[in-house]
Amino acid sequence: MPAHEPAEPFVVGATHRSSTIALRDRLFIDDAAAPDLFKRLADAGVGQAIVLSTCDRVEVQGMSGTPLEAIDTVLGIFADRAGEEIAAIAGEIDSLTGNPAVRRIFGVAASLESQVVGEPQVLGQVKAGHRLAARYGMVGPELETLLQAAYMVAKRVRTETPIAERSVTLASGAVQIARDVHGDLSGVNGLILGLGDMGDLIGGQLRLAGLARTVLTGPSRRSEAEARRTGCNFTPFEALDDALVEADIIVTASGAGRYLVTAEAMERALKRRRHRPVLVIDGGVPGDVDPAVHELDDAFVYTLDDLELVARENRAGREAAAEDAWRIVDAAVAAWRRSRAERDAVPTLVALRHRFEAIRDEVLAADPGADADEATRRLVNRLLHAPSKALREVAGDAGKGVEDTARVVAHLFGLAGEDSGEDEIENENENGIDED
């Protein structure tokens, strides 16, 4: 990367807010597919990037000296994976650069960009993506610094706001309701429908509470692999009717934008179950369960909002916590940008010091016997030569930018409130300040 092109952040992602679950399923990039993606990025000159591929998002976060070109490269990769032209999927893809990209990266790490804010798994997913990218040489110093800043933001959000407690509390509320409906869970069967993190979290808490058996299903082609990863049994989505009959607790976590559990299917299942009660926890955002299921006898349906009421948390408190968390993120984005600007200025300051030292050596070498007064006068003249010439060139160009330039110079050298110094300038001219 050329030294004059400092790396800038970029993000290209299909998320639960911007895209359909069908598109995210086609874009999904598992660990086996990641090396090819990294190679394509590196071949295109994008040497710093991580990939996050979850139910909520398929996203590439990175740093590049040419971020717009990097975005085009990722869009091309996404289009190839989806089997579409870029124009066909562009409307479902977020493309961000600069501070908005930093805000997204920080917000994802802090679990503020998830379907259910505060999901504890998200930070682990980011760190896993970080490790995978580092294994393939895709994490340079700029991206490393940015990700470490993201981890600090996530830690602050967890410790300074109650936002991270919400998901754990929701899962605990689900366990409490399950015991209210079924009592001892050791003889109870569970069904997880969908790959959302909330299903993973609630399912995990139910298993810890003694759930006898857990089955995973869903419309995604990744469901069977996810079942193996989580230690669940798997059933094809086409066999959902039978799975509903066997399930005493159903947890949905798809957010597919359509009802995966319909009233008709649930009614058929209840008849086959001889009306044994079923607890249905709708963890999809938007909901996965037909509202008409609420009206069926022996079906006890709870949404995430219901779980919050069980946990004695209210929506106002949640929104206040989220606002506090986003304030932390926004302050961190501004701090990161200031820190970045300060680091970018260091090479210039070092070069300036070296230049001044070189001029000092030249002045002393030109007349070793000169007294301090004469030597320092010559030194001042030499130091002011280049900036004086540049200022006059700016002023001579119809005055374009001279006021802004003068303000910058005044700020750099603490000249605010000083006299105009016109007499001094005349004297400096007479003493050869503008002479080569």
Helices and strands as residue ranges (DSSP letters): E 8-15, H 21-27, H 34-43, E 48-53, E 57-64, H 67-82, H 86-89, G 90-92, E 94-97, H 98-109, H 121-135, H 141-160, G 162-164, H 165-182, G 185-187, E 189-193, H 197-208, E 213-217, H 223-230, E 233-234, G 237-239, H 240-246, E 249-252, H 263-272, E 278-282, G 291-295, E 299-303, H 304-310, H 315-366, H 372-396, H 402-412, H 422-430
